[in-house]
Amino acid sequence: MTIPFIDLKSQYRSMKPEIQARIDAVLEHGQYIMGPEVGELEEKLASYTGANYCITVASGTEALLISLMALGIKPGDEVITTPFTFVATAEVIVLLGAKPVFVDIEADTCNIDASKIEDKITVKTRAIMPVSLFGQPADMDAINDIASRYGDIPVIEDAAQSFGATYKGNKSCNLSTVGCTSFFPSKPLGCFGDGGAIFTNDDSIAKACREIRVHGQSQRYVHTRVGVGGRMDTLQCAILLAKLKNFDWEVEERKRIGQLYNELFDEASISYIKQCKDRSSVFAQYTIFSRDREVLQQSLNALGIPTAVHYPVPLNKQPAYRDFCCSGCTPVSNQVAKQVLSLPMGAYLRDTDQATIVKGVLNF
C-alpha cells in the first residue's frame, strides 16, 4: 500500500460535516462571487496574522501579480528574488515587463541569502521578493533592514508555503510591506482548488489590491486602474472557514512530525533543511539532502513511499528565464537542486507510516 505524499482524504474526513455545512450555506444563498464568506474569511485571516488588511484572490500567483501591480512595478524595473523557488515567483515579474534579479540561497535553509542582496541593488530596484521556502520564513529582519537603508524598497514575502509559520514571534504574511500566500490544496492551509491572499498594513496598497482584483474597479463600471479578474470564489472561502477551526492543531502536528523527522535523521547523520531558532516552520514539505537522490527515490518508490523534488532546476537555468542571469552566478542553488528530496509530510501522517519512511531512508 502506497503512503500518501500528503493525506488530504483523511483531512477531509475529519472535517466533513463542517465543510459540507459551509458549502451548503453558499449553495443556499447563491452568491458564488464575492459572497459574505469572502469578507468573513478576510477578517479572520487578517486577525490570525495580525495584519491590518487581507485581500483574498484567485491564487497565490495572482496574489504576487496583484501586489506587484499595486506597487506600480513596470517595464524596466528590477525585482530581487531567489532562483530556487516555484516558477510563479519570477513569472509575475516578467509578465509586467520587469526583470527578476536572482540572488543565491543559503545552503542549509534554501532560503534567499540576505547577505548577498545588497550587492544586487541598483537604481532600478523597485522591490525585493524573498520566498519563505518549505514553510520557514527567510531572514526577514535582515532583508527589511537592507530595503530600509536603500530608500524603503518594498519587500514582498512570497509566503505561499509558510502560512502559519512565525519569525521572531510574528506571523508569516505580516513580516514586511506585503505578504502573499497560496491556498492550493497541498499547502498548509489549502482549499479545494485555487485560492490565495494578500496581507498588508498599508492603506493605499490594500485599496489598490482590492481594485485590481476586480478589473481595476473602484465602484461598479468605474475603472480607476488597470486590473485583472482575480477574485477568490465564495465556495473556496467557505471551505477555508471550515478548515480554520482545525488549523492551529494541524500546525502543531506538522511541527511535531517535522521535529521527529529531525531527531531520527540526526541519529543517522542525514542532512535536512535547517530550522532556525528564531523562527518556526509549518513544514509545507519535509526535505532532506541526498547525493544519490535518483537511486534513493527508486528505492523508496519500491517500498510504496512517494517523494518529490522541489526544485530540480533553478529558475535561472530554465529556458524562459536563463537570459536574466548566468547559471554560474548561483552555485549554491545549482548544487542544492541536485540533492533536495521531499518526503511525505502533513498533519495526518501516521506515526507508523513515518517510521516506515525513516526506515526506508536509513536502510538505503
GIDABEL-V346898 format. One record per helix or strand of 3 or more residues. SS is the DSSP state (A for helix, B for strand). FROM is the first residue (numbers start at 1). TO is the last residue. If there is no record, write none. Layout:
# GIDABEL-V346898
SS | FROM | TO
SS | FROM | TO
This chain:
# GIDABEL-V346898
A | 8 | 29
A | 36 | 49
B | 53 | 57
A | 60 | 70
B | 78 | 82
A | 88 | 95
B | 99 | 103
A | 114 | 116
A | 118 | 120
B | 125 | 129
A | 133 | 135
A | 140 | 149
B | 154 | 158
B | 178 | 182
B | 196 | 200
A | 203 | 212
B | 217 | 219
A | 234 | 267
B | 286 | 289
A | 293 | 302
A | 315 | 317
A | 322 | 324
A | 327 | 329
A | 331 | 336
B | 340 | 343
A | 351 | 363
